[in-house]
């Protein structure tokens, strides 16, 4: 698999000078995975993503329930003070 490159060198350029480069040709992709057009996660990886998302969802629900119960357990005095602070 031979590849050809043109090498060009320039003398030093002044700061702020514009350099225009044009690349032409037909790009080709060569890779050991060239025959595989689609990248698929194996079933194990997608299963772990599903498990992780489920655990996160359950944790968020339990956290919401904990915050709700905690706010309902505030003594009436603290609740009134909380509402006053909320109005200010």
C-alpha positions as CSV (number, residue, x, y, z in Angstrom):
1,X,0.0,0.0,0.0
2,X,2.0,2.9,-1.3
3,X,1.1,6.5,-0.6
4,X,2.6,9.6,-2.2
5,X,3.1,12.9,-0.5
6,X,4.3,16.2,-1.9
7,X,6.6,18.0,0.5
8,X,6.8,21.8,0.2
9,X,8.9,24.2,2.4
10,X,8.6,27.9,2.7
11,X,11.0,30.6,3.9
12,X,10.1,32.2,7.1
13,X,7.0,34.3,7.0
14,X,6.2,37.5,8.8
15,X,3.8,37.4,11.7
16,X,0.2,37.8,10.6
17,X,0.9,36.7,7.0
18,X,-1.8,34.6,5.4
19,X,-1.0,31.1,4.2
20,X,-3.4,29.6,1.7
21,X,-3.3,25.8,1.2
22,X,-5.5,23.8,-1.2
23,X,-5.9,20.1,-0.8
24,X,-7.2,18.1,-3.8
25,X,-7.7,14.4,-4.5
26,X,-10.1,11.6,-3.7
27,X,-9.8,10.5,0.0
28,X,-9.9,6.8,0.6
29,X,-10.4,5.1,3.9
30,X,-8.2,2.1,4.7
31,X,-8.6,0.4,8.0
32,X,-8.6,-3.1,9.4
33,X,-12.3,-2.5,10.2
34,X,-13.2,-1.4,6.6
35,X,-15.6,-4.3,6.1
36,X,-17.6,-3.3,9.2
37,X,-19.8,-0.3,8.1
38,X,-21.7,0.0,11.4
39,X,-20.2,0.2,14.8
40,X,-22.4,-1.9,17.1
41,X,-22.1,-2.1,20.8
42,X,-22.1,-5.6,22.0
43,X,-25.2,-6.7,23.9
44,X,-23.3,-6.6,27.2
45,X,-22.4,-2.9,26.9
46,X,-25.9,-1.8,26.0
47,X,-27.3,-3.9,28.8
48,X,-25.0,-2.1,31.3
49,X,-26.2,1.3,29.9
50,X,-29.8,0.2,30.5
51,X,-29.0,-1.0,34.0
52,X,-27.1,2.2,34.9
53,X,-30.0,4.4,33.6
54,X,-32.5,2.3,35.6
55,X,-30.4,2.6,38.8
56,X,-30.1,6.4,38.2
57,X,-33.9,6.7,37.7
58,X,-34.7,4.7,40.9
59,X,-32.2,6.8,42.9
60,X,-33.9,10.0,41.6
61,X,-37.3,8.8,42.6
62,X,-36.2,7.7,46.0
63,X,-34.4,11.0,46.5
64,X,-37.6,12.9,45.6
65,X,-39.7,10.8,48.0
66,X,-37.1,11.4,50.8
67,X,-37.2,15.2,50.2
68,X,-41.0,15.2,50.1
69,X,-41.3,13.3,53.4
70,X,-38.7,15.4,55.1
71,X,-40.5,18.6,54.1
72,X,-43.8,17.2,55.5
73,X,-42.1,16.3,58.8
74,X,-41.1,19.9,59.5
75,X,-42.7,21.2,62.7
76,X,-45.4,23.8,62.2
77,X,-43.2,26.5,63.6
78,X,-40.4,25.8,61.2
79,X,-42.9,25.5,58.3
80,X,-44.4,28.9,59.1
81,X,-40.9,30.4,59.2
82,X,-40.0,28.7,56.0
83,X,-43.1,30.1,54.3
84,X,-42.3,33.6,55.6
85,X,-38.8,33.4,54.2
86,X,-40.2,32.2,50.9
87,X,-42.5,35.2,50.6
88,X,-39.7,37.7,51.2
